[in-house]
Amino acid sequence: MSKRSPRAPAESDARGPQKGGEESTADLPDVGRRPDAVTVAVRLWTALGRRTVEVSVSPLATDAAAVDMAREQEEIPTALFRRGEVLA
């Protein structure tokens, strides 16, 4: 049996997390500008009440992703967030 040497990390792997411990999203497409983006209504429950917002997401996005995007769009802190639901 031959032994394989471990592969070197790819250039993108070698960089690791960017400043602040977060990875760069510069290479990710802006979903709102995609021609196949869809708009969904999301109802968010917080400690302060309920609100309904619309967000643009990829047609392949999960409901959980849409809820998270709506929460971030509305700048709701995680401490106040209770739950969310995609309406349509």
N, C-alpha and C positions, 0 to 999 in steps of 0.2 A: 504494500500500500504506500502510496506517495503522500507526503505531508504537504498541505497547502499553507502558504504563508498568508497571514491575515492581510486583507486588502487595506490599502491606505484610505482614509476618509476622503470623500469627494470634497472639492473646494468649498462647496456650500456648507457641508457638514463641519469643516474645519473652522469656520467662522464662529459658530456657536451663537448664543443669544446676543442680541444687540444691546446697546446701552440701556440700562434700566431693567435688564432681565427679560425684556420682551423681544420676540423675533420680529424682523422687519416684514412689513406687509407691502412694501413697494412693488414687488413682483406680482402681486395678486390683482386680478382685474376688478374694476369698479363695477359691481353688479348692476347698479342703477343705470349704467350706460350701455349695458348689453342689450342687443336687439331682442333677445329671447327672455328678458326679465319679465316677471309677472308681479302685479301688485296684489298683496293680500291684506285683509283686515285682521288685526290682532287685538284681542281684549286683554288688558293687563290689570291685575288686582294688586294693589299695594296697601301698606298700612294706612295710607291717607285716602284711599277710595279706589274707584275703578275708572279706567279710561280706555277708549278704543282709538287705535292709530292704524295708519296704512304704511306698509313698508314694501320696497321693491326687493325681490329675492330671485334667485335662480329657480327655474322650474324643477330642479333636482333637490332643492333645499328641503330639509326636514322641518316639521312643525316646530321642533325644539329650536332649530336655528333661527326660524322666523321670529319666534318669541324673544330670543336673546337679542336679535338685531333691533326689534322694537323697543326692548328695555333700554338698550344702549342709545338708540335714537332719542328717546325721551329723557335720557340721563337720570334714570331711576337707580339709586344706589341699591346694591344687593341686600343691604340690611332692611330696606323698606319693601322690597319685592316679595310678593306672596306666590303668585302663579300667573300663567298666561295661557291663552287659547286662541288658535287660529280659527277665524269665523268663516272666511271664504277666500 
